[in-house]
């Protein structure tokens, strides 16, 4: 499967604006705004973990920056899944979102 190349494709893959907002505890307007811009870097672990649970990847250019602490071995243009990001307990770094 080809990696997702737009923020809208990522949002849709995760069930749409409302579903993504509910899943992570974010406001719908915040998620909706990402359809027109990049994802903030602090969303990287949560979003990539949720995508990994579905067996989906996204290109790294969808994030403003990727925190170096979560990268394992970068693959040019691809997002490696950071250890522990595939959790279904809606936590990021041990902090509930």
N, C-alpha and C positions, 0 to 999 in steps of 0.2 A: 504494500500500500504506500502510495506517495505521501510525504509529510504535508501537513496542512500549511498553507502559505498566507493566510489572512487571519486577522483576529476574529472576523465574523465567522470564518469556517471553524475556528476553535470553539467559539461560543456556541455555535449551532451543534457541534459534535458533543458538547457537554449538556445538551438539552435546551439551549436557548437562553435568552437573557434572564428570565424569571427563575428558571431552574438553576442556573449558575449562581445567581444572587442568593438563592435559598441554600444551596449546597455549602457555600463558603461564608454565609452571613454578611454578604456585601449588599449595599443598596443597589436597586435595579438601575438607577440612573448612572451609577459608577460603571457598572458592567456595560450598559448601553453605550456610554461614551467611548469605550474601548473599541467599538466597531469602527470608529473614525480615526483612531490613533494606535499607538503601541501599548502593550500591557506594562504596568509598572514592574520594576525588578522584584519587589517584595512579593509579587504574585507567582513568581516562577516555581517555587516548590509545590504549591497547592495545585496549580494548573497542570504542570507536567506530570505530577503524581496522578491526577484524575485522568489525564490522557493515557498514561501508562496502564492504568487499570483497564482501559478499553483497547489497549494494544495500538494506540495511535501516537504519532510523533508530530511535532510542529517545527518549523524552521526557527532558528535562534533570533532572527532579525525581528520577530514579533515582540520582543522585550526591549525596553529602553537600554538596559544593561542586565547582564546575568551575574549574580553574585558569585565570585570566584570560589567561595567556600562550598558551594553546592555542586560544582563541576567535578566530574570524575576524570575522564579522558575526553576532552572535546573532539568532536568530529566536525570539520568545517561545514558550516551551514546547517548543522543539525543540533538538536538539543539532547544531550545525554541525560538519562534519568538519574537524578541524584539518589544516593542510598536513602531508604526510608520514605521516599516521596510517594510511593504507591499505597499509602495507608488509606483506609476508608473511615477513619475516626475523625475526620475534619480537623486535624491538627497540623500545624506547620511549626516545626522545630519545638514541639512539645507545648505550644500555645494554641488554645482553641481559637478558631476564627469564627 
